[in-house]
Structure formats: C-alpha cells, structure tokens
C-alpha cells in the first residue's frame, strides 16, 4: 500500500480564525433603555466571558432603545436596533 494511503488524513484548521460569542437580541432586551452596551457590560452581566469578542444576532425582538458597541452584528439585528431608536457602533478591533 502506498505511503500516502497509510498515513492518517488530517483536515485544515485555520489558526487565525477569530471566535465570537453569540448574543441574541432577546438577551439584550433585559438591559434598561438608554444603556450603552459594550463587551465589558455584557461580561459584568454574566452573558460572556471577559475579553471575548461578541457578535449579535437577530434572535428575538427588542422594544427599548440603547446604544451597542460590539465587534460584529448581523444586518437584521442592526436594523431592529435602529428601528427601536438605538444606535450601533462597531469596535475598532473588527476593522482589519
């Protein structure tokens, strides 16, 4: 049997891929209106671990207006936050 068939096959894992902690809009709805939500605020609330990158997805609905500063956000989540009167700011770390 040839050597290339005897050796184990291994897949590719990108060591430079950035891992994001997923947060849904329904989880953000528990904050008070007018709050500035950052990674630090989410870590203090126990939703993410300290220093984790955050991506917000549009699971659920929000009724309150607040400002959000995260690394990534889906287009639907951004539209729902702005429709409720909030503001979305992407962190400088994500602009590579």
Gaussian input, Z-matrix of N, CA and C with variables (Angstrom, degrees):
# hf/3-21g

backbone

0 1
 N
 C     1     B1
 C     2     B2     1     A1
 N     3     B3     2     A2     1     D1
 C     4     B4     3     A3     2     D2
 C     5     B5     4     A4     3     D3
 N     6     B6     5     A5     4     D4
 C     7     B7     6     A6     5     D5
 C     8     B8     7     A7     6     D6
 N     9     B9     8     A8     7     D7
 C    10    B10     9     A9     8     D8
 C    11    B11    10    A10     9     D9
 N    12    B12    11    A11    10    D10
 C    13    B13    12    A12    11    D11
 C    14    B14    13    A13    12    D12
 N    15    B15    14    A14    13    D13
 C    16    B16    15    A15    14    D14
 C    17    B17    16    A16    15    D15
 N    18    B18    17    A17    16    D16
 C    19    B19    18    A18    17    D17
 C    20    B20    19    A19    18    D18
 N    21    B21    20    A20    19    D19
 C    22    B22    21    A21    20    D20
 C    23    B23    22    A22    21    D21
 N    24    B24    23    A23    22    D22
 C    25    B25    24    A24    23    D23
 C    26    B26    25    A25    24    D24
 N    27    B27    26    A26    25    D25
 C    28    B28    27    A27    26    D26
 C    29    B29    28    A28    27    D27
 N    30    B30    29    A29    28    D28
 C    31    B31    30    A30    29    D29
 C    32    B32    31    A31    30    D30
 N    33    B33    32    A32    31    D31
 C    34    B34    33    A33    32    D32
 C    35    B35    34    A34    33    D33
 N    36    B36    35    A35    34    D34
 C    37    B37    36    A36    35    D35
 C    38    B38    37    A37    36    D36
 N    39    B39    38    A38    37    D37
 C    40    B40    39    A39    38    D38
 C    41    B41    40    A40    39    D39
 N    42    B42    41    A41    40    D40
 C    43    B43    42    A42    41    D41
 C    44    B44    43    A43    42    D42
 N    45    B45    44    A44    43    D43
 C    46    B46    45    A45    44    D44
 C    47    B47    46    A46    45    D45
 N    48    B48    47    A47    46    D46
 C    49    B49    48    A48    47    D47
 C    50    B50    49    A49    48    D48
 N    51    B51    50    A50    49    D49
 C    52    B52    51    A51    50    D50
 C    53    B53    52    A52    51    D51
 N    54    B54    53    A53    52    D52
 C    55    B55    54    A54    53    D53
 C    56    B56    55    A55    54    D54
 N    57    B57    56    A56    55    D55
 C    58    B58    57    A57    56    D56
 C    59    B59    58    A58    57    D57
 N    60    B60    59    A59    58    D58
 C    61    B61    60    A60    59    D59
 C    62    B62    61    A61    60    D60
 N    63    B63    62    A62    61    D61
 C    64    B64    63    A63    62    D62
 C    65    B65    64    A64    63    D63
 N    66    B66    65    A65    64    D64
 C    67    B67    66    A66    65    D65
 C    68    B68    67    A67    66    D66
 N    69    B69    68    A68    67    D67
 C    70    B70    69    A69    68    D68
 C    71    B71    70    A70    69    D69
 N    72    B72    71    A71    70    D70
 C    73    B73    72    A72    71    D71
 C    74    B74    73    A73    72    D72
 N    75    B75    74    A74    73    D73
 C    76    B76    75    A75    74    D74
 C    77    B77    76    A76    75    D75
 N    78    B78    77    A77    76    D76
 C    79    B79    78    A78    77    D77
 C    80    B80    79    A79    78    D78
 N    81    B81    80    A80    79    D79
 C    82    B82    81    A81    80    D80
 C    83    B83    82    A82    81    D81
 N    84    B84    83    A83    82    D82
 C    85    B85    84    A84    83    D83
 C    86    B86    85    A85    84    D84
 N    87    B87    86    A86    85    D85
 C    88    B88    87    A87    86    D86
 C    89    B89    88    A88    87    D87
 N    90    B90    89    A89    88    D88
 C    91    B91    90    A90    89    D89
 C    92    B92    91    A91    90    D90
 N    93    B93    92    A92    91    D91
 C    94    B94    93    A93    92    D92
 C    95    B95    94    A94    93    D93
 N    96    B96    95    A95    94    D94
 C    97    B97    96    A96    95    D95
 C    98    B98    97    A97    96    D96
 N    99    B99    98    A98    97    D97
 C   100   B100    99    A99    98    D98
 C   101   B101   100   A100    99    D99
 N   102   B102   101   A101   100   D100
 C   103   B103   102   A102   101   D101
 C   104   B104   103   A103   102   D102
 N   105   B105   104   A104   103   D103
 C   106   B106   105   A105   104   D104
 C   107   B107   106   A106   105   D105
 N   108   B108   107   A107   106   D106
 C   109   B109   108   A108   107   D107
 C   110   B110   109   A109   108   D108
 N   111   B111   110   A110   109   D109
 C   112   B112   111   A111   110   D110
 C   113   B113   112   A112   111   D111
 N   114   B114   113   A113   112   D112
 C   115   B115   114   A114   113   D113
 C   116   B116   115   A115   114   D114
 N   117   B117   116   A116   115   D115
 C   118   B118   117   A117   116   D116
 C   119   B119   118   A118   117   D117
 N   120   B120   119   A119   118   D118
 C   121   B121   120   A120   119   D119
 C   122   B122   121   A121   120   D120
 N   123   B123   122   A122   121   D121
 C   124   B124   123   A123   122   D122
 C   125   B125   124   A124   123   D123
 N   126   B126   125   A125   124   D124
 C   127   B127   126   A126   125   D125
 C   128   B128   127   A127   126   D126
 N   129   B129   128   A128   127   D127
 C   130   B130   129   A129   128   D128
 C   131   B131   130   A130   129   D129
 N   132   B132   131   A131   130   D130
 C   133   B133   132   A132   131   D131
 C   134   B134   133   A133   132   D132
 N   135   B135   134   A134   133   D133
 C   136   B136   135   A135   134   D134
 C   137   B137   136   A136   135   D135
 N   138   B138   137   A137   136   D136
 C   139   B139   138   A138   137   D137
 C   140   B140   139   A139   138   D138
 N   141   B141   140   A140   139   D139
 C   142   B142   141   A141   140   D140
 C   143   B143   142   A142   141   D141
 N   144   B144   143   A143   142   D142
 C   145   B145   144   A144   143   D143
 C   146   B146   145   A145   144   D144
 N   147   B147   146   A146   145   D145
 C   148   B148   147   A147   146   D146
 C   149   B149   148   A148   147   D147
 N   150   B150   149   A149   148   D148
 C   151   B151   150   A150   149   D149
 C   152   B152   151   A151   150   D150
 N   153   B153   152   A152   151   D151
 C   154   B154   153   A153   152   D152
 C   155   B155   154   A154   153   D153
 N   156   B156   155   A155   154   D154
 C   157   B157   156   A156   155   D155
 C   158   B158   157   A157   156   D156
 N   159   B159   158   A158   157   D157
 C   160   B160   159   A159   158   D158
 C   161   B161   160   A160   159   D159
 N   162   B162   161   A161   160   D160
 C   163   B163   162   A162   161   D161
 C   164   B164   163   A163   162   D162
 N   165   B165   164   A164   163   D163
 C   166   B166   165   A165   164   D164
 C   167   B167   166   A166   165   D165
 N   168   B168   167   A167   166   D166
 C   169   B169   168   A168   167   D167
 C   170   B170   169   A169   168   D168
 N   171   B171   170   A170   169   D169
 C   172   B172   171   A171   170   D170
 C   173   B173   172   A172   171   D171
 N   174   B174   173   A173   172   D172
 C   175   B175   174   A174   173   D173
 C   176   B176   175   A175   174   D174
 N   177   B177   176   A176   175   D175
 C   178   B178   177   A177   176   D176
 C   179   B179   178   A178   177   D177
 N   180   B180   179   A179   178   D178
 C   181   B181   180   A180   179   D179
 C   182   B182   181   A181   180   D180
 N   183   B183   182   A182   181   D181
 C   184   B184   183   A183   182   D182
 C   185   B185   184   A184   183   D183
 N   186   B186   185   A185   184   D184
 C   187   B187   186   A186   185   D185
 C   188   B188   187   A187   186   D186
 N   189   B189   188   A188   187   D187
 C   190   B190   189   A189   188   D188
 C   191   B191   190   A190   189   D189
 N   192   B192   191   A191   190   D190
 C   193   B193   192   A192   191   D191
 C   194   B194   193   A193   192   D192
 N   195   B195   194   A194   193   D193
 C   196   B196   195   A195   194   D194
 C   197   B197   196   A196   195   D195
 N   198   B198   197   A197   196   D196
 C   199   B199   198   A198   197   D197
 C   200   B200   199   A199   198   D198
 N   201   B201   200   A200   199   D199
 C   202   B202   201   A201   200   D200
 C   203   B203   202   A202   201   D201
 N   204   B204   203   A203   202   D202
 C   205   B205   204   A204   203   D203
 C   206   B206   205   A205   204   D204
 N   207   B207   206   A206   205   D205
 C   208   B208   207   A207   206   D206
 C   209   B209   208   A208   207   D207
 N   210   B210   209   A209   208   D208
 C   211   B211   210   A210   209   D209
 C   212   B212   211   A211   210   D210
 N   213   B213   212   A212   211   D211
 C   214   B214   213   A213   212   D212
 C   215   B215   214   A214   213   D213
 N   216   B216   215   A215   214   D214
 C   217   B217   216   A216   215   D215
 C   218   B218   217   A217   216   D216
 N   219   B219   218   A218   217   D217
 C   220   B220   219   A219   218   D218
 C   221   B221   220   A220   219   D219
 N   222   B222   221   A221   220   D220
 C   223   B223   222   A222   221   D221
 C   224   B224   223   A223   222   D222
 N   225   B225   224   A224   223   D223
 C   226   B226   225   A225   224   D224
 C   227   B227   226   A226   225   D225
 N   228   B228   227   A227   226   D226
 C   229   B229   228   A228   227   D227
 C   230   B230   229   A229   228   D228
 N   231   B231   230   A230   229   D229
 C   232   B232   231   A231   230   D230
 C   233   B233   232   A232   231   D231
 N   234   B234   233   A233   232   D232
 C   235   B235   234   A234   233   D233
 C   236   B236   235   A235   234   D234
 N   237   B237   236   A236   235   D235
 C   238   B238   237   A237   236   D236
 C   239   B239   238   A238   237   D237
 N   240   B240   239   A239   238   D238
 C   241   B241   240   A240   239   D239
 C   242   B242   241   A241   240   D240
 N   243   B243   242   A242   241   D241
 C   244   B244   243   A243   242   D242
 C   245   B245   244   A244   243   D243
 N   246   B246   245   A245   244   D244
 C   247   B247   246   A246   245   D245
 C   248   B248   247   A247   246   D246
 N   249   B249   248   A248   247   D247
 C   250   B250   249   A249   248   D248
 C   251   B251   250   A250   249   D249
 N   252   B252   251   A251   250   D250
 C   253   B253   252   A252   251   D251
 C   254   B254   253   A253   252   D252
 N   255   B255   254   A254   253   D253
 C   256   B256   255   A255   254   D254
 C   257   B257   256   A256   255   D255
 N   258   B258   257   A257   256   D256
 C   259   B259   258   A258   257   D257
 C   260   B260   259   A259   258   D258
 N   261   B261   260   A260   259   D259
 C   262   B262   261   A261   260   D260
 C   263   B263   262   A262   261   D261
 N   264   B264   263   A263   262   D262
 C   265   B265   264   A264   263   D263
 C   266   B266   265   A265   264   D264
 N   267   B267   266   A266   265   D265
 C   268   B268   267   A267   266   D266
 C   269   B269   268   A268   267   D267
 N   270   B270   269   A269   268   D268
 C   271   B271   270   A270   269   D269
 C   272   B272   271   A271   270   D270
 N   273   B273   272   A272   271   D271
 C   274   B274   273   A273   272   D272
 C   275   B275   274   A274   273   D273
 N   276   B276   275   A275   274   D274
 C   277   B277   276   A276   275   D275
 C   278   B278   277   A277   276   D276
 N   279   B279   278   A278   277   D277
 C   280   B280   279   A279   278   D278
 C   281   B281   280   A280   279   D279
 N   282   B282   281   A281   280   D280
 C   283   B283   282   A282   281   D281
 C   284   B284   283   A283   282   D282
 N   285   B285   284   A284   283   D283
 C   286   B286   285   A285   284   D284
 C   287   B287   286   A286   285   D285

   B1=1.4549
   B2=1.5381
   B3=1.3430
   B4=1.4623
   B5=1.5310
   B6=1.3153
   B7=1.4559
   B8=1.5341
   B9=1.3247
   B10=1.4735
   B11=1.5190
   B12=1.3159
   B13=1.4633
   B14=1.5187
   B15=1.3100
   B16=1.4678
   B17=1.5259
   B18=1.3103
   B19=1.4604
   B20=1.5279
   B21=1.3322
   B22=1.4706
   B23=1.5249
   B24=1.2977
   B25=1.4601
   B26=1.5260
   B27=1.2917
   B28=1.4606
   B29=1.5176
   B30=1.3269
   B31=1.4528
   B32=1.5142
   B33=1.3028
   B34=1.4595
   B35=1.5176
   B36=1.3183
   B37=1.4550
   B38=1.5180
   B39=1.3047
   B40=1.4516
   B41=1.5243
   B42=1.3264
   B43=1.4688
   B44=1.5291
   B45=1.3314
   B46=1.4600
   B47=1.5312
   B48=1.3208
   B49=1.4612
   B50=1.5288
   B51=1.3256
   B52=1.4596
   B53=1.5204
   B54=1.3102
   B55=1.4653
   B56=1.5320
   B57=1.3236
   B58=1.4601
   B59=1.5252
   B60=1.3288
   B61=1.4511
   B62=1.5275
   B63=1.3213
   B64=1.4604
   B65=1.5318
   B66=1.3298
   B67=1.4619
   B68=1.5290
   B69=1.3256
   B70=1.4640
   B71=1.5291
   B72=1.3215
   B73=1.4661
   B74=1.5248
   B75=1.3216
   B76=1.4689
   B77=1.5308
   B78=1.3347
   B79=1.4616
   B80=1.5310
   B81=1.3267
   B82=1.4641
   B83=1.5180
   B84=1.3254
   B85=1.4640
   B86=1.5294
   B87=1.3345
   B88=1.4670
   B89=1.5249
   B90=1.3371
   B91=1.4615
   B92=1.5221
   B93=1.3143
   B94=1.4614
   B95=1.5217
   B96=1.3080
   B97=1.4643
   B98=1.5271
   B99=1.3331
   B100=1.4572
   B101=1.5087
   B102=1.3108
   B103=1.4540
   B104=1.5228
   B105=1.3265
   B106=1.4603
   B107=1.5271
   B108=1.3267
   B109=1.4612
   B110=1.5187
   B111=1.3341
   B112=1.4608
   B113=1.5241
   B114=1.3173
   B115=1.4619
   B116=1.5219
   B117=1.3193
   B118=1.4648
   B119=1.5249
   B120=1.3279
   B121=1.4666
   B122=1.5243
   B123=1.3283
   B124=1.4666
   B125=1.5272
   B126=1.3304
   B127=1.4695
   B128=1.5259
   B129=1.3280
   B130=1.4658
   B131=1.5206
   B132=1.3390
   B133=1.4660
   B134=1.5233
   B135=1.3405
   B136=1.4569
   B137=1.5214
   B138=1.3324
   B139=1.4606
   B140=1.5270
   B141=1.3316
   B142=1.4690
   B143=1.5188
   B144=1.3181
   B145=1.4570
   B146=1.5234
   B147=1.3158
   B148=1.4533
   B149=1.5279
   B150=1.3150
   B151=1.4542
   B152=1.5150
   B153=1.3220
   B154=1.4651
   B155=1.5260
   B156=1.3245
   B157=1.4585
   B158=1.5299
   B159=1.3294
   B160=1.4601
   B161=1.5269
   B162=1.3305
   B163=1.4568
   B164=1.5189
   B165=1.3358
   B166=1.4612
   B167=1.5195
   B168=1.3328
   B169=1.4582
   B170=1.5205
   B171=1.3293
   B172=1.4587
   B173=1.5184
   B174=1.3190
   B175=1.4640
   B176=1.5180
   B177=1.3163
   B178=1.4519
   B179=1.5137
   B180=1.3171
   B181=1.4624
   B182=1.5157
   B183=1.3221
   B184=1.4622
   B185=1.5171
   B186=1.2964
   B187=1.4553
   B188=1.5294
   B189=1.3379
   B190=1.4575
   B191=1.5239
   B192=1.3268
   B193=1.4599
   B194=1.5233
   B195=1.3175
   B196=1.4541
   B197=1.5181
   B198=1.3165
   B199=1.4585
   B200=1.5217
   B201=1.3461
   B202=1.4546
   B203=1.5201
   B204=1.3401
   B205=1.4643
   B206=1.5231
   B207=1.3442
   B208=1.4690
   B209=1.5193
   B210=1.3448
   B211=1.4549
   B212=1.5301
   B213=1.3455
   B214=1.4611
   B215=1.5169
   B216=1.3379
   B217=1.4518
   B218=1.5232
   B219=1.3185
   B220=1.4617
   B221=1.5218
   B222=1.3286
   B223=1.4618
   B224=1.5323
   B225=1.3352
   B226=1.4648
   B227=1.5258
   B228=1.3312
   B229=1.4616
   B230=1.5256
   B231=1.3140
   B232=1.4689
   B233=1.5243
   B234=1.3304
   B235=1.4595
   B236=1.5260
   B237=1.3367
   B238=1.4699
   B239=1.5218
   B240=1.3315
   B241=1.4623
   B242=1.5229
   B243=1.3273
   B244=1.4610
   B245=1.5224
   B246=1.3438
   B247=1.4604
   B248=1.5282
   B249=1.3246
   B250=1.4623
   B251=1.5252
   B252=1.3428
   B253=1.4647
   B254=1.5117
   B255=1.3196
   B256=1.4543
   B257=1.5130
   B258=1.3268
   B259=1.4569
   B260=1.5224
   B261=1.3461
   B262=1.4598
   B263=1.5200
   B264=1.3445
   B265=1.4628
   B266=1.5233
   B267=1.3324
   B268=1.4597
   B269=1.5150
   B270=1.3405
   B271=1.4647
   B272=1.5237
   B273=1.3061
   B274=1.4611
   B275=1.5278
   B276=1.3307
   B277=1.4668
   B278=1.5208
   B279=1.3346
   B280=1.4559
   B281=1.5176
   B282=1.3115
   B283=1.4685
   B284=1.5123
   B285=1.3167
   B286=1.4691
   B287=1.4882
   A1=107.96
   A2=117.91
   A3=120.07
   A4=112.10
   A5=114.77
   A6=121.17
   A7=111.84
   A8=118.57
   A9=120.19
   A10=111.47
   A11=119.27
   A12=121.13
   A13=111.93
   A14=117.37
   A15=120.75
   A16=111.88
   A17=117.26
   A18=120.43
   A19=110.52
   A20=118.12
   A21=119.94
   A22=111.38
   A23=115.16
   A24=121.33
   A25=108.50
   A26=115.04
   A27=120.51
   A28=108.94
   A29=115.79
   A30=120.59
   A31=111.21
   A32=115.39
   A33=121.96
   A34=109.49
   A35=116.60
   A36=122.74
   A37=107.80
   A38=116.28
   A39=121.12
   A40=109.04
   A41=116.09
   A42=119.45
   A43=111.93
   A44=117.09
   A45=120.57
   A46=112.48
   A47=118.00
   A48=121.29
   A49=109.76
   A50=116.07
   A51=120.47
   A52=109.29
   A53=116.40
   A54=122.86
   A55=108.83
   A56=115.85
   A57=121.55
   A58=110.01
   A59=115.85
   A60=121.65
   A61=107.19
   A62=116.27
   A63=121.75
   A64=109.78
   A65=114.83
   A66=122.32
   A67=107.13
   A68=117.07
   A69=120.38
   A70=109.84
   A71=114.86
   A72=119.80
   A73=111.78
   A74=116.86
   A75=119.23
   A76=111.17
   A77=117.67
   A78=120.42
   A79=111.09
   A80=116.97
   A81=120.30
   A82=112.15
   A83=117.27
   A84=121.67
   A85=112.38
   A86=118.21
   A87=119.70
   A88=112.43
   A89=117.84
   A90=120.38
   A91=110.15
   A92=116.36
   A93=121.58
   A94=110.58
   A95=116.10
   A96=121.14
   A97=109.30
   A98=116.34
   A99=121.62
   A100=114.48
   A101=118.35
   A102=122.34
   A103=110.42
   A104=117.28
   A105=121.98
   A106=106.66
   A107=116.39
   A108=121.53
   A109=109.04
   A110=116.04
   A111=122.84
   A112=108.56
   A113=116.42
   A114=120.87
   A115=111.08
   A116=116.94
   A117=121.23
   A118=110.30
   A119=117.44
   A120=121.72
   A121=110.24
   A122=117.28
   A123=121.16
   A124=111.17
   A125=117.34
   A126=121.01
   A127=110.49
   A128=117.24
   A129=120.49
   A130=111.68
   A131=116.47
   A132=120.69
   A133=111.83
   A134=117.30
   A135=120.86
   A136=114.16
   A137=117.73
   A138=120.33
   A139=112.72
   A140=117.16
   A141=121.25
   A142=108.77
   A143=115.86
   A144=119.29
   A145=108.76
   A146=116.60
   A147=121.69
   A148=110.57
   A149=116.84
   A150=122.30
   A151=115.15
   A152=118.61
   A153=121.84
   A154=110.19
   A155=115.87
   A156=121.42
   A157=108.44
   A158=117.13
   A159=121.36
   A160=110.61
   A161=115.34
   A162=121.94
   A163=107.21
   A164=116.43
   A165=121.32
   A166=108.62
   A167=115.22
   A168=121.70
   A169=109.62
   A170=116.53
   A171=122.37
   A172=112.59
   A173=117.90
   A174=121.74
   A175=107.73
   A176=117.35
   A177=121.71
   A178=110.75
   A179=115.16
   A180=121.31
   A181=109.66
   A182=115.07
   A183=120.29
   A184=108.60
   A185=115.54
   A186=121.78
   A187=111.48
   A188=117.20
   A189=121.76
   A190=110.30
   A191=115.49
   A192=121.01
   A193=109.21
   A194=116.09
   A195=120.99
   A196=109.61
   A197=115.43
   A198=121.98
   A199=108.78
   A200=116.66
   A201=121.88
   A202=108.80
   A203=117.25
   A204=123.00
   A205=107.95
   A206=116.43
   A207=121.98
   A208=109.88
   A209=116.00
   A210=121.47
   A211=112.78
   A212=116.88
   A213=121.08
   A214=109.87
   A215=115.51
   A216=121.17
   A217=108.00
   A218=116.27
   A219=119.36
   A220=109.36
   A221=115.84
   A222=120.90
   A223=111.53
   A224=117.32
   A225=120.50
   A226=111.25
   A227=116.93
   A228=120.05
   A229=110.21
   A230=116.75
   A231=120.84
   A232=110.51
   A233=116.78
   A234=120.82
   A235=111.28
   A236=117.79
   A237=120.60
   A238=111.47
   A239=117.43
   A240=120.36
   A241=110.07
   A242=117.20
   A243=120.47
   A244=111.90
   A245=117.69
   A246=120.79
   A247=111.29
   A248=117.13
   A249=121.09
   A250=111.70
   A251=116.80
   A252=120.04
   A253=113.23
   A254=117.94
   A255=121.56
   A256=112.87
   A257=115.36
   A258=122.11
   A259=108.50
   A260=116.73
   A261=121.84
   A262=108.90
   A263=115.80
   A264=122.12
   A265=107.11
   A266=116.87
   A267=120.32
   A268=109.09
   A269=116.79
   A270=121.63
   A271=110.22
   A272=116.48
   A273=122.80
   A274=111.67
   A275=118.22
   A276=121.50
   A277=112.32
   A278=117.62
   A279=120.93
   A280=112.62
   A281=118.51
   A282=120.11
   A283=109.20
   A284=115.37
   A285=121.57
   A286=110.59
   D1=136.77
   D2=-178.39
   D3=-66.08
   D4=156.23
   D5=-176.40
   D6=-61.23
   D7=-40.22
   D8=-176.63
   D9=-65.52
   D10=-22.37
   D11=177.26
   D12=-88.65
   D13=-20.55
   D14=179.70
   D15=-82.72
   D16=-26.56
   D17=-178.66
   D18=-78.91
   D19=147.22
   D20=179.84
   D21=-68.79
   D22=146.86
   D23=179.04
   D24=-88.23
   D25=137.76
   D26=-179.83
   D27=-128.75
   D28=141.06
   D29=179.28
   D30=-86.28
   D31=-179.96
   D32=179.58
   D33=-99.08
   D34=131.60
   D35=174.05
   D36=-124.67
   D37=119.22
   D38=-179.62
   D39=-75.28
   D40=113.29
   D41=-177.92
   D42=-77.82
   D43=-10.48
   D44=-179.50
   D45=-99.18
   D46=0.92
   D47=-179.57
   D48=-66.05
   D49=137.98
   D50=-179.83
   D51=-95.33
   D52=131.05
   D53=-179.69
   D54=-91.49
   D55=134.27
   D56=178.90
   D57=-117.44
   D58=142.41
   D59=172.32
   D60=-88.96
   D61=127.73
   D62=-175.83
   D63=-86.90
   D64=128.30
   D65=175.98
   D66=-124.05
   D67=135.49
   D68=179.24
   D69=-99.37
   D70=162.45
   D71=179.71
   D72=-63.91
   D73=-31.62
   D74=179.27
   D75=-65.23
   D76=-29.26
   D77=176.38
   D78=-73.75
   D79=-31.05
   D80=179.50
   D81=-76.26
   D82=-20.55
   D83=-175.96
   D84=-66.58
   D85=-15.22
   D86=-179.49
   D87=-78.68
   D88=-12.49
   D89=177.83
   D90=-79.00
   D91=155.56
   D92=-178.95
   D93=-72.37
   D94=153.14
   D95=179.07
   D96=-63.94
   D97=140.93
   D98=179.88
   D99=86.56
   D100=0.15
   D101=-179.58
   D102=-74.10
   D103=142.97
   D104=171.97
   D105=-93.33
   D106=111.55
   D107=-175.11
   D108=-96.24
   D109=118.03
   D110=177.26
   D111=-124.81
   D112=178.73
   D113=177.25
   D114=-62.41
   D115=-34.57
   D116=179.98
   D117=-66.61
   D118=-43.54
   D119=179.03
   D120=-64.03
   D121=-41.17
   D122=178.73
   D123=-65.33
   D124=-36.82
   D125=178.58
   D126=-68.61
   D127=-39.60
   D128=178.38
   D129=-66.59
   D130=-30.47
   D131=178.59
   D132=-80.23
   D133=-9.00
   D134=177.67
   D135=85.97
   D136=13.06
   D137=-179.45
   D138=-83.83
   D139=-28.81
   D140=178.30
   D141=-134.98
   D142=167.76
   D143=173.99
   D144=-85.75
   D145=156.51
   D146=-175.08
   D147=-63.41
   D148=131.41
   D149=177.71
   D150=84.30
   D151=4.06
   D152=-178.84
   D153=-79.84
   D154=146.33
   D155=174.65
   D156=-79.40
   D157=145.52
   D158=-172.62
   D159=-120.49
   D160=138.71
   D161=170.06
   D162=-126.44
   D163=130.32
   D164=-178.98
   D165=-101.34
   D166=129.60
   D167=177.22
   D168=-112.71
   D169=159.26
   D170=-173.94
   D171=-89.53
   D172=49.97
   D173=174.83
   D174=-91.84
   D175=113.70
   D176=-178.00
   D177=99.63
   D178=-173.02
   D179=-179.32
   D180=-132.38
   D181=157.57
   D182=175.33
   D183=-126.22
   D184=149.39
   D185=179.83
   D186=-119.51
   D187=-10.22
   D188=-175.81
   D189=-104.03
   D190=154.36
   D191=177.20
   D192=-98.72
   D193=125.64
   D194=174.36
   D195=-150.04
   D196=162.90
   D197=179.91
   D198=-95.75
   D199=136.19
   D200=-176.75
   D201=-122.07
   D202=128.77
   D203=175.82
   D204=-124.24
   D205=100.37
   D206=-178.73
   D207=-135.64
   D208=176.14
   D209=-178.50
   D210=-77.90
   D211=-41.08
   D212=-179.40
   D213=-141.75
   D214=153.63
   D215=177.10
   D216=-152.64
   D217=143.38
   D218=178.19
   D219=-76.21
   D220=158.42
   D221=-177.68
   D222=-63.88
   D223=-39.20
   D224=179.67
   D225=-67.45
   D226=-39.52
   D227=179.15
   D228=-65.53
   D229=-41.44
   D230=178.31
   D231=-62.18
   D232=-42.42
   D233=179.59
   D234=-64.40
   D235=-40.01
   D236=-179.85
   D237=-68.62
   D238=-39.06
   D239=179.45
   D240=-66.30
   D241=-43.29
   D242=179.73
   D243=-70.04
   D244=-31.98
   D245=176.82
   D246=-67.74
   D247=-30.01
   D248=178.23
   D249=-81.32
   D250=-2.90
   D251=178.64
   D252=99.31
   D253=9.77
   D254=-179.20
   D255=-90.92
   D256=-175.30
   D257=-177.13
   D258=-136.05
   D259=140.73
   D260=-179.74
   D261=-119.23
   D262=127.91
   D263=176.86
   D264=-127.67
   D265=125.63
   D266=177.03
   D267=-85.26
   D268=140.41
   D269=-179.35
   D270=-67.82
   D271=157.60
   D272=-178.98
   D273=-70.67
   D274=-23.30
   D275=-179.31
   D276=-63.74
   D277=-29.21
   D278=-174.95
   D279=-82.42
   D280=-11.34
   D281=-177.11
   D282=-91.48
   D283=85.29
   D284=-178.51
   D285=-106.19

